[in-house]
Amino acid sequence: MVRAADRAKRPARTSVWLEGRAPRGGAARGGGQPSGLDRERITAATARLLDAEGLAKFSMRRLAAELNVTAMSVYWYVDTKDDLLELALDAVFGELELPDAGSEEGWRDQLRSLAVGYRALLVRHPWVSTLIGNFLNIGPCSMAFSARVQQVIRNTGMPAHGQMGAMSAVFQFVYGFGTIEGHFVQRCVSAGMSQDEYFRQAMSTIGEEPQYAAHFASAEGLMEARGGDTVSEMRERDFGFALELLIAGIETMVSRG
């Protein structure tokens, strides 16, 4: 276990996955190690707390209370709170179902599957969006996802110099879409309203403001043309159409050689 004073003196770590030593907390560790804990249990509890209360409220003390141990007990297994956040981030990436590399599915279906799964992950765990920008994401689950994305993009026939751009076009889009969607869902929950109720109230309020009248009328026409009676339906149409635009763009660029 690393003392708090020692942790404060150490330089910032690049990643928990670059510790340069085996994971701690194994059965061989002795000398006062708290019983009933391991990294997996602590990581799972971290993810649950982040889902329930959000990133801003997360603390080692709150986690210890959830596990019914002292805060110092957690430090037998990790050095810092950031270590735990990075472990939790990689753990939820393990929820993604990755298409089989040997599958007869074409790259289009595999790309759709990866995009849909990534979006669902961001909505299910809204805290992930922030942490993705804070850490290197080099844990085993994150790397497995990245490797499969790269393989699918290679299978498109896109020249090597364009493959990173193609990945960015698809998955930065999904990141943005899923982040906004996840935050909207959180806001609706906080307001004690369904997504449709919140949307209708917001649109009604905007429509009553004279300074937004022209813009609102234009947006209303676009929404009517888009179709969909619920927020979920409208969102699915938007996501699906945008994803198909990106796939069509990849096809076009490949055909151009």
N, C-alpha and C positions, 0 to 999 in steps of 0.2 A: 504493500500500500504506500502511495506517495503522500507525504504530509502536505497540508495546504500551503505552508510557507515555502516548501520546495517547489510546488506547482507554480507559485507566483514568480519564482526566480528563473524558471525555465523559459527559453524562447518559445514562441508560438510554434506549434506542431503543424506540419503540412497536411497530414492525414493520419487518422487512427490506423489505417491500413499500412502505414509505413513506420510502424513502431520499431521494427527491427528485432522483434522478439515474439515468442509464442503468446497467444491470448492467455490472459490471466484468469484465475478463478477455477482452475481445474482441481481434480480430486487430490492431486499431489501437494497442493498448497496447504500449509498448516499454520499454526501459531495464531489462533484467534480468528480465523476466517469465519464469517457469519454463515450459519448453516441454511440450507434451503434456497440459496441464491446461485445463479450462474448468469453469464452474459446474455444468454438467450431469454431467460425470464425477465431480466432487467430491460432488455431491448424491447420486448413485447409490451411491457408495462409502459415504457416511454412512448411508444407509438399510440397506445390506447389513450394516454393522457393528452397527447398532442391532438388527437382526433376530438376528444371531448372538450378540451379547454383552450386549445390554441397555443401557438408558439410563445406569445407574450407572457402567458401565465405559468409556463413550465419552469420548474426549478428542481434542483437536487433534493431539497427538503420536501417538496410536494411529492416527488417520486418516492422518496423513502417512506412517507406516510402511506402512500398507495400500497407499497410492499410490506408495510408494517415492520420496518427496520429503522435503524438510525441512519442519518444522512452519511455519516462516515463509513457505514458498512458498504455503501455502494462503491466507495473508492477502493475497495479491494479488487474491483473488477474493471474499473475505468479510471483514468487520471483526471478527466475534465468533463464538464457538461457538454462541450462540443463533441467529445468522443461519443457520448451517448446519442446525440442528435445525428451524427454521421452514421452510427450503427443502425439507428431507427430508419434513416433514409434508405439505406441499402436494403434493410429487411423488407420494406414495403415494395421495393422494386421486385422482390421475389414473388409478389402476388401476380405479376404479369405472366400470361400464358404466351410463350414464344412459339411461333410456327416451327414445325419440324424442318430442319435443314434438308432432310431427304424427301420431303413431301412433294407430291406431284402438282401441288398448287402453284399457279403462276405467281410472278413477283407482284402483280397488281393486288391479288387477294391477300397475299402475305403483308404487303405494305398497308393495306386497309386494316387488317387485323392488328398490326402493331400500333397504328395511329389511334384506333378506337380504344385499345387497351390502355395506352398512355393517357389519353384524355380521361378515361374513367378513373385512373389512378389519381390524377390531379384533382378531380372533383371529390373523390372519396377521402382524400387526405390533403386538404387545402394548404397545410403547412409545408408540403413538399416543394411547392413553387419557390418559396423563399430559400429553402435550404439548398436547392439545386444550384443556386447562384453563389452559395457560401462555401461549398466544398468541392473537392476534385471529382467525386463520384467514381471512385476506382475500386469500390467493393465488388465482391464476386457477382452479386445479382445485377448491379448496375452495368458491370462490364459484359455480362452475358447478354443483356438487352442491347447494349451498344454494338456488340459483335454481330448480333442477328440483324440489326438495322443495316450495318455496313454490308453484310452478305446480300441482303435483299436488294440494296441499291446497286451493288455490283452486278446482280442478275438482270438488272434493267438493260444492260448494255451501254449505259452512260460511260463516256470516256473518263479516264481516271481524274483528269483535271476538273471535271464537273461534278464528281460524286459528292464531295463535301457540300457543295452548293445545293445539290438536290436534297441531301439529308437535312440541311438547314431550312430549306423552303418548307418541307413537310413538317418537321418536328418542332421548329420554332413556331410555326403556325399552330400546331396542336398545343404547345406549351401556352401560348397566349390565349387561345380559345378556352382551354381547360382551366387556366388560372382565373379568368374572368368569370367563367361559369361557377367554379368552386366558391369564389367570393360572393357571388350573387346568392347562391344557395345558403351560405353562412348568414348573410344579412337577412334573408327571409326567416331563417330559424330564429335568429335573435329578435326579430320583430314579432314572432309568434304567428306568422302568416304563411299561407302556401305561396308558391312562386307565382301562381296565376293571380292571387289576391294582391300580392305586392306589386306585380306588374300593372294590373288594372288601376290600382290606386296611384301609382307613379305617373302613368300616362294621363290619367284624369287631371291630376294636379298640374302637370306641364301644359296640358291643353287649355287650362283656364288662365294661363299667364299670357297677356298680350304680346310681350316681347318674343315669345317662342311660337307664336301662332303660325307664321309662314313656314318655319322649319318643321313644325309639328305636322302641318298639312301635307308637306312633301314626304315626310317619313311615314305618315299614315298610308299614303298611296303605295309606297314600296312594300310595306308590311302586308297590305292587302294582296298585292301581286305575288308575294312570297308564299302566302297560304299558311295554313296551320291555325288551329283554334286554341291551342294551349302554348305556354312557354316551351314546354318540352318538345312539342311538335315543330314549332318554329326553329328551335335550336337544332333539332336533328336535321331539318331541311338545310339550314345554313351550313352546318358542319359537313354533311354529306356532299353538298354541291361544291363547297370550297375544296374538299379533298379530291373530288373528281377533276376539278380544274387543275390541281397540282399534278395529278397522275397524267392528265392529258398534256400538260406542259413537259413532263419528263419524256413522254412518248414523242412529242414534237422535237425536242432537243436531240434525242437519240436518232431520230430519222434524219436529222440534219448532219449527223456524223460528227 
